[in-house]
Amino acid sequence: MFNNLSEKLDKALHTLKGHGKITEVNVAETLKEVRRALLDADVNFKIAKNFTKSVKEKAIGQDVLTTLNPGQLMVKLVKDELTNLMGGDAVGINLGGSPTVILMSGLQGSGKTTFSGKLANFLKTKKSKQVLLVGCDVYRPAAINQLRVVGEQIGIEVYAEEGNQNPVEISKNAIQHAKANSKNVVIIDTAGRLAVDEEMMTEISEIHKAVTPQETLFVVDSMTGQDAVNTAKAFNDVLNFDGVVLTKLDGDTRGGAALSIKSVVDKPIKFIGTGEKMDAIDIFHPDRMADRILGMGDVISLVERAQEQYDEQEARKLQKKIAKNQFGFDDFLSQIQQIKKMGSMKDLVGMIPGAGKALKDIDIDDNAFKGIEAIIHSMTPSERSTPTMINSSRKKRIAKGSGTSVQEVNQLMKQFDQMSKMMKMMQGGGGRKMMQMMRGMR
């Protein structure tokens, strides 16, 4: 996520390291590189120029605190300006209305249909809403089938009318269906085009007038950079939408759309899509994104994701097992499953301060746990519950059954043993205090 931009900003800010104080000369040199990094990320020239001008005005004449050096102060100023550029504060979704109507708009290929499913799943699982998905793309072949597949995947009803080519009529009928079937959120997936055209704008404008949505969201493919910003402006002129959704942030994203769009259309980025899975959706937090762009990680989001998977009752059972030296491979496997539910490994690593930079050239595979899982699944139930019984002959059988080597089995056994000892130590006073703190954060 924004790897290229992060690297170039890091190099730009590095020029101030070693300086004893901030001067007009060294600030100008640093900000010249910052502006170049922003332009390379496909940020609008005027926005990049205003950005560096604002940072310079705040930096010149500023006293450097004893706890900071000039480089650290510049990082803070750039971080604050990035946060403001992307909107300042996270903006929630309006769930008023009975039912709440959410209209999705955007070009073809932006990921609109997939994101409609992600948003439906988010509202169902996180907000306990009864959601209805509505297929109004009557032009693209298999568009409604795609929405039905998404709906089946997340257990959400999809409303469509075969043979009806009038999306305005379908939308109005869908809302009546939602009211009759106790659905409190309706998400309307509209047709996209390969480019902005008058026919498309007229159609979505008519749907908007007919259903008066509480939320109109514009979906942007974040990999398209400045083009996405120009498209957003064209849609906003017609729809006056409420917020932006950035999709495909897990791809080779330059960052131009995320950094420019708020300034151009004056509408907040509300959600981001961070992967292909239906739970790969996050509320957009400008301050956290600024931290990630500057290589500071995003510990708050990482903790929140961990807490979503945290089951207090299961945690108590696990603590008792650890205290009695009964922690086994089944428990280890359960912990792996919880980590996998938190999202892609690459995304999680990017949230750890410094890790993204340190591992930038390493391809982090989401299948990293497959070998471990295969080894554990090749063990018998008694071996998983009592790892100490696994001798050399059992290791050979486990390796053969899992398609791995004895060395890999030995390595896992060693890692498991180290982890068990560490968890045992965590049961002491310090560990209990940390657990109490984590519970207090919930």
C-alpha positions as CSV (number, residue, x, y, z in Angstrom):
1,M,0.0,0.0,0.0
2,F,1.7,3.2,-1.2
3,N,5.1,1.5,-1.0
4,N,6.7,3.7,-3.7
5,L,5.4,6.9,-2.2
6,S,6.5,5.8,1.3
7,E,10.0,5.1,0.1
8,K,10.4,8.4,-1.7
9,L,9.0,10.4,1.3
10,D,11.4,8.6,3.6
11,K,14.4,9.6,1.4
12,A,13.1,13.2,1.2
13,L,12.8,13.5,5.0
14,H,16.1,11.8,5.5
15,T,17.9,14.9,4.2
16,L,17.1,16.8,7.4
17,K,18.7,14.2,9.6
18,G,22.0,15.4,11.1
19,H,21.0,19.1,11.0
20,G,21.0,20.9,14.3
21,K,18.1,23.2,13.4
22,I,15.5,24.0,10.8
23,T,16.5,26.7,8.3
24,E,14.8,28.0,5.2
25,V,17.6,26.4,3.1
26,N,17.3,22.8,4.4
27,V,13.5,23.0,4.5
28,A,13.4,24.1,0.9
29,E,15.7,21.2,-0.1
30,T,13.6,18.7,1.8
31,L,10.2,20.0,0.5
32,K,11.5,20.0,-3.1
33,E,11.9,16.2,-2.7
34,V,8.6,15.8,-1.0
35,R,6.8,17.6,-3.8
36,R,8.6,15.4,-6.3
37,A,7.5,12.3,-4.4
38,L,3.9,13.5,-4.4
39,L,3.9,14.3,-8.2
40,D,5.4,10.8,-8.9
41,A,2.5,9.4,-6.9
42,D,0.2,11.2,-9.5
43,V,-1.0,13.9,-7.0
44,N,-2.4,17.0,-8.7
45,F,0.4,19.6,-9.2
46,K,-1.6,22.4,-7.6
47,I,-2.3,20.2,-4.5
48,A,1.3,19.1,-4.2
49,K,2.4,22.8,-4.4
50,N,-0.1,23.9,-1.8
51,F,0.9,21.0,0.4
52,T,4.6,21.8,0.5
53,K,3.9,25.5,0.9
54,S,1.7,24.9,4.0
55,V,4.4,22.6,5.5
56,K,7.1,25.2,4.9
57,E,5.1,28.0,6.5
58,K,4.6,25.8,9.6
59,A,8.2,24.7,9.7
60,I,10.1,28.0,9.3
61,G,10.8,29.7,12.6
62,Q,9.3,26.8,14.6
63,D,11.3,26.0,17.8
64,V,12.6,22.4,17.8
65,L,11.6,20.8,21.1
66,T,14.4,19.2,23.1
67,T,12.7,15.8,22.6
68,L,12.7,16.2,18.8
69,N,15.4,16.8,16.2
70,P,14.6,18.8,12.9
71,G,14.0,15.5,11.0
72,Q,11.5,14.3,13.5
73,L,9.7,17.6,13.6
74,M,9.5,17.7,9.8
75,V,8.0,14.1,9.8
76,K,5.4,15.3,12.3
77,L,4.5,18.4,10.1
78,V,4.2,16.2,7.0
79,K,2.1,13.7,8.8
80,D,-0.3,16.3,10.1
81,E,-0.5,17.9,6.6
82,L,-1.1,14.4,5.0
83,T,-3.9,13.8,7.5
84,N,-5.6,17.1,6.7
85,L,-5.2,16.5,3.0
86,M,-7.0,13.2,3.2
87,G,-9.9,14.7,5.3
88,G,-8.7,15.0,8.9
89,D,-11.2,12.8,10.7
90,A,-12.9,9.5,9.9
91,V,-16.5,10.0,8.7
92,G,-19.1,7.4,9.4
93,I,-21.9,6.2,7.2
94,N,-25.5,7.6,7.5
95,L,-27.8,4.8,8.5
96,G,-30.9,6.9,9.0
97,G,-34.1,6.2,7.0
98,S,-36.5,3.2,7.1
99,P,-35.0,1.5,5.2
100,T,-31.6,3.1,4.8
101,V,-30.9,3.4,1.0
102,I,-27.3,3.4,-0.2
103,L,-26.7,4.1,-3.9
104,M,-23.4,2.9,-5.3
105,S,-21.9,4.7,-8.3
106,G,-18.7,4.5,-10.3
107,L,-17.2,3.4,-13.6
108,Q,-17.1,-0.2,-14.9
109,G,-14.2,-2.1,-13.5
110,S,-13.9,0.0,-10.3
111,G,-14.9,-2.9,-8.1
112,K,-18.4,-1.5,-7.4
113,T,-20.3,-4.8,-7.4
114,T,-17.7,-6.5,-5.2
115,F,-17.6,-3.6,-2.8
116,S,-21.4,-3.6,-2.6
117,G,-21.1,-7.1,-1.2
118,K,-18.3,-6.1,1.2
119,L,-20.4,-3.2,2.5
120,A,-23.5,-5.4,2.9
121,N,-21.4,-8.0,4.8
122,F,-19.9,-5.2,7.0
123,L,-23.3,-3.8,7.9
124,K,-24.7,-7.3,8.6
125,T,-21.8,-8.5,10.8
126,K,-20.6,-5.2,12.4
127,K,-23.9,-3.3,12.6
128,S,-26.4,-6.2,12.9
129,K,-28.4,-4.9,9.9
130,Q,-30.8,-6.8,7.6
131,V,-29.5,-6.0,4.2
132,L,-30.9,-6.3,0.7
133,L,-28.6,-6.1,-2.4
134,V,-30.3,-4.7,-5.5
135,G,-29.0,-5.5,-9.0
136,C,-29.6,-2.5,-11.3
137,D,-26.9,-3.1,-13.9
138,V,-29.2,-4.3,-16.7
139,Y,-26.5,-3.8,-19.4
140,R,-23.4,-5.7,-18.5
141,P,-23.6,-9.4,-19.2
142,A,-23.6,-11.5,-16.1
143,A,-23.6,-8.4,-13.8
144,I,-26.7,-9.6,-11.8
145,N,-25.3,-13.1,-11.7
146,Q,-22.1,-11.8,-10.2
147,L,-24.1,-9.9,-7.5
148,R,-26.1,-13.1,-6.8
149,V,-22.8,-15.1,-6.3
150,V,-21.6,-12.4,-3.9
151,G,-24.9,-12.5,-2.1
152,E,-24.8,-16.3,-1.7
153,Q,-21.3,-16.0,-0.4
154,I,-22.2,-13.7,2.5
155,G,-25.8,-14.9,3.1
156,I,-27.6,-11.8,1.9
157,E,-30.7,-11.7,-0.4
158,V,-30.3,-10.2,-3.9
159,Y,-33.2,-8.4,-5.5
160,A,-33.4,-8.4,-9.3
161,E,-36.0,-8.4,-12.0
162,E,-35.3,-10.6,-15.0
163,G,-36.2,-8.9,-18.3
164,N,-36.9,-5.5,-16.7
165,Q,-34.6,-2.9,-18.4
166,N,-35.7,0.0,-16.3
167,P,-33.3,0.5,-13.3
168,V,-35.4,3.3,-11.8
169,E,-38.4,1.0,-11.6
170,I,-36.3,-1.9,-10.3
171,S,-34.9,0.4,-7.5
172,K,-38.4,1.6,-6.4
173,N,-39.7,-2.0,-6.4
174,A,-36.7,-3.2,-4.4
175,I,-37.4,-0.6,-1.6
176,Q,-41.0,-1.8,-1.4
177,H,-39.7,-5.4,-1.2
178,A,-37.3,-4.4,1.6
179,K,-40.1,-2.8,3.6
180,A,-42.3,-5.8,3.2
181,N,-39.5,-8.2,4.3
182,S,-38.1,-6.3,7.2
183,K,-34.9,-5.2,5.6
184,N,-33.5,-2.1,7.1
185,V,-30.7,-1.4,4.6
186,V,-31.0,-1.4,0.8
187,I,-27.7,-1.3,-1.3
188,I,-28.3,-0.4,-5.0
189,D,-25.6,-1.6,-7.3
190,T,-25.9,0.6,-10.5
191,A,-24.5,0.2,-13.9
192,G,-21.0,1.5,-14.8
193,R,-19.5,2.5,-18.1
194,L,-16.0,2.4,-19.5
195,A,-16.1,6.2,-19.5
196,V,-18.3,9.0,-18.2
197,D,-21.1,9.6,-20.7
198,E,-24.4,11.6,-20.7
199,E,-26.6,8.6,-20.9
200,M,-25.0,7.1,-17.8
201,M,-25.2,10.3,-15.8
202,T,-28.8,10.8,-16.7
203,E,-29.7,7.3,-15.6
204,I,-28.0,7.4,-12.2
205,S,-29.4,10.9,-11.6
206,E,-32.9,9.6,-12.2
207,I,-32.4,6.7,-9.8
208,H,-31.1,9.1,-7.3
209,K,-34.2,11.3,-7.6
210,A,-36.5,8.3,-7.4
211,V,-35.1,6.7,-4.3
212,T,-33.6,9.7,-2.4
213,P,-30.8,7.7,-0.8
214,Q,-29.4,8.5,2.7
215,E,-25.9,7.7,1.3
216,T,-24.6,8.0,-2.3
217,L,-21.1,6.5,-2.5
218,F,-18.7,6.9,-5.4
219,V,-16.4,3.9,-5.9
220,V,-12.9,4.6,-7.2
221,D,-10.2,2.2,-8.4
222,S,-7.3,3.6,-6.4
223,M,-4.8,2.3,-9.0
224,T,-6.0,4.8,-11.6
225,G,-4.5,7.8,-9.8
226,Q,-5.4,11.3,-11.1
227,D,-7.9,9.9,-13.7
228,A,-10.0,8.7,-10.7
229,V,-10.1,12.2,-9.3
230,N,-11.3,13.7,-12.5
231,T,-14.0,11.0,-12.8
232,A,-15.1,11.7,-9.2
233,K,-15.5,15.4,-10.0
234,A,-17.7,14.6,-13.0
235,F,-19.9,12.3,-10.9
236,N,-20.0,14.8,-8.0
237,D,-21.2,17.6,-10.3
238,V,-24.2,15.5,-11.2
239,L,-24.9,13.5,-8.0
240,N,-23.4,15.6,-5.2
241,F,-22.5,12.2,-3.6
242,D,-21.8,11.8,0.1
243,G,-18.5,10.0,0.2
244,V,-15.8,8.1,-1.7
245,V,-14.8,4.4,-1.6
246,L,-11.2,3.5,-2.6
247,T,-10.9,-0.1,-3.8
248,K,-7.8,-2.2,-4.7
249,L,-5.6,-0.6,-2.1
250,D,-3.8,-3.9,-1.8
251,G,-2.5,-3.5,-5.3
252,D,0.2,-1.4,-6.8
253,T,-1.3,1.9,-5.6
254,R,0.5,5.1,-6.4
255,G,-1.6,7.1,-3.9
256,G,-2.7,10.0,-6.1
257,A,-6.4,9.3,-5.7
258,A,-6.3,9.0,-1.9
259,L,-4.2,12.2,-1.5
260,S,-6.0,14.3,-4.0
261,I,-9.7,13.4,-4.0
262,K,-10.8,15.2,-0.8
263,S,-9.3,18.5,-2.0
264,V,-10.9,18.2,-5.5
265,V,-14.5,17.2,-4.6
266,D,-14.6,18.2,-0.9
267,K,-16.1,14.8,0.0
268,P,-14.7,12.4,2.6
269,I,-13.2,9.0,1.8
270,K,-15.4,6.8,3.9
271,F,-14.2,3.2,3.2
272,I,-11.3,1.4,1.6
273,G,-11.1,-2.1,0.1
274,T,-7.9,-3.9,1.0
275,G,-8.3,-7.3,-0.7
276,E,-10.5,-9.7,-2.5
277,K,-12.2,-11.4,0.5
278,M,-15.7,-10.2,1.6
279,D,-14.3,-8.9,4.9
280,A,-11.5,-6.9,3.3
281,I,-13.1,-3.6,4.1
282,D,-12.0,-0.8,6.5
283,I,-13.4,2.5,7.6
284,F,-10.9,5.1,6.3
285,H,-8.9,6.9,9.0
286,P,-6.8,9.7,7.5
287,D,-4.4,9.9,10.4
288,R,-3.8,6.2,10.4
289,M,-3.2,6.2,6.6
290,A,-0.7,9.1,7.0
291,D,1.1,7.0,9.6
292,R,1.3,4.1,7.2
293,I,2.5,6.3,4.3
294,L,5.3,7.6,6.5
295,G,6.3,4.0,7.6
296,M,5.0,4.4,11.1
297,G,2.6,1.5,10.9
298,D,-1.0,1.4,12.2
299,V,-1.0,-0.2,15.6
300,I,-4.5,1.0,16.4
301,S,-6.1,-0.8,13.4
302,L,-4.0,-3.9,14.1
303,V,-5.3,-4.0,17.7
304,E,-8.9,-3.4,16.5
305,R,-8.6,-6.3,14.1
306,A,-7.2,-8.5,16.8
307,Q,-10.0,-7.5,19.2
308,E,-12.6,-8.4,16.6
309,Q,-11.3,-12.0,16.7
310,Y,-10.9,-11.9,20.5
311,D,-13.2,-14.3,22.3
312,E,-13.0,-13.7,26.1
313,Q,-14.4,-17.1,27.0
314,E,-12.0,-18.9,24.7
315,A,-9.2,-16.8,26.1
316,R,-10.0,-17.9,29.6
317,K,-10.0,-21.6,28.5
318,L,-6.6,-21.0,26.8
319,Q,-5.2,-19.4,29.9
320,K,-6.2,-22.4,32.1
321,K,-4.6,-24.8,29.6
322,I,-1.3,-22.8,29.5
323,A,-1.3,-22.7,33.3
324,K,-1.6,-26.6,33.4
325,N,0.9,-27.1,30.6
326,Q,-2.0,-28.5,28.4
327,F,-1.4,-26.1,25.5
328,G,-1.4,-28.3,22.4
329,F,-1.3,-28.1,18.6
330,D,-5.1,-27.9,18.3
331,D,-4.9,-24.7,20.4
332,F,-2.0,-23.5,18.2
333,L,-4.0,-24.2,15.1
334,S,-6.9,-22.2,16.5
335,Q,-4.6,-19.2,17.1
336,I,-3.5,-19.4,13.4
337,Q,-7.1,-19.4,12.2
338,Q,-7.7,-16.2,14.3
339,I,-4.7,-14.5,12.7
340,K,-5.8,-15.5,9.2
341,K,-9.3,-13.9,9.9
342,M,-7.6,-10.6,10.6
343,G,-6.7,-10.0,6.9
344,S,-3.9,-10.5,4.4
345,M,-0.5,-11.0,5.9
346,K,1.0,-8.2,3.8
347,D,-1.6,-5.8,5.1
348,L,-1.0,-6.9,8.7
349,V,2.7,-6.6,8.4
350,G,2.3,-3.0,7.0
351,M,0.5,-2.1,10.2
352,I,3.6,-2.9,12.3
353,P,5.8,0.2,12.7
354,G,9.0,-0.2,10.7
355,A,8.1,-3.7,9.3
356,G,6.8,-2.4,6.0
357,K,10.1,-0.7,5.2
358,A,12.2,-3.6,6.5
359,L,10.3,-6.2,4.5
360,K,9.5,-4.1,1.4
361,D,11.5,-6.5,-0.9
362,I,10.1,-9.7,0.6
363,D,6.9,-11.2,-1.0
364,I,4.7,-12.1,2.0
365,D,2.4,-14.9,0.9
366,D,-1.1,-15.4,2.4
367,N,-0.4,-19.1,2.2
368,A,2.5,-18.9,4.7
369,F,0.6,-21.0,7.2
370,K,-0.2,-23.8,4.8
371,G,2.8,-25.9,5.6
372,I,2.3,-25.6,9.4
373,E,-1.4,-26.5,9.0
374,A,-0.5,-29.5,6.9
375,I,1.9,-30.8,9.5
376,I,-0.6,-30.3,12.4
377,H,-3.4,-32.0,10.4
378,S,-1.1,-35.0,9.8
379,M,-0.8,-35.6,13.5
380,T,-3.2,-37.9,15.4
381,P,-5.6,-36.3,18.0
382,S,-3.4,-37.6,20.8
383,E,-0.3,-36.2,19.2
384,R,-1.9,-32.8,18.9
385,S,-3.0,-32.8,22.5
386,T,0.3,-34.2,23.9
387,P,3.2,-33.0,21.7
388,T,5.8,-34.5,24.0
389,M,4.8,-38.0,22.7
390,I,6.0,-37.2,19.2
391,N,9.2,-39.2,18.7
392,S,11.5,-39.6,15.7
393,S,9.3,-42.3,14.0
394,R,6.2,-40.3,14.5
395,K,8.0,-37.3,13.0
396,K,8.8,-39.3,9.9
397,R,5.1,-40.4,9.5
398,I,3.9,-36.8,10.0
399,A,6.4,-35.4,7.5
400,K,5.3,-38.0,4.9
401,G,1.6,-37.4,5.5
402,S,2.0,-33.6,5.2
403,G,4.3,-33.6,2.2
404,T,7.1,-31.9,4.2
405,S,10.5,-32.9,5.6
406,V,11.5,-34.1,9.1
407,Q,13.6,-31.0,9.4
408,E,10.4,-28.8,8.9
409,V,8.6,-30.9,11.5
410,N,11.5,-30.4,13.9
411,Q,11.5,-26.7,13.2
412,L,7.8,-26.4,14.0
413,M,8.2,-28.5,17.2
414,K,11.0,-26.1,18.3
415,Q,8.9,-23.0,17.5
416,F,5.9,-24.5,19.3
417,D,8.1,-25.3,22.3
418,Q,9.4,-21.7,22.4
419,M,6.0,-20.3,22.1
420,S,4.6,-22.5,24.9
421,K,7.4,-21.4,27.2
422,M,6.8,-17.7,26.4
423,M,3.0,-18.1,26.9
424,K,3.7,-19.8,30.3
425,M,5.8,-16.8,31.3
426,M,3.0,-14.5,30.2
427,Q,0.8,-16.1,32.9
428,G,2.9,-14.3,35.5
429,G,2.1,-10.8,36.9
430,G,3.2,-8.9,33.8
431,G,1.2,-11.1,31.5
432,R,-1.9,-10.7,33.5
433,K,-1.5,-6.9,33.6
434,M,-1.2,-6.8,29.8
435,M,-4.3,-9.0,29.4
436,Q,-6.2,-6.7,31.7
437,M,-5.1,-3.6,29.7
438,M,-6.1,-5.2,26.4
439,R,-9.6,-6.0,27.9
440,G,-9.8,-2.4,29.0
441,M,-9.3,-1.2,25.5
442,R,-12.4,-3.0,24.3
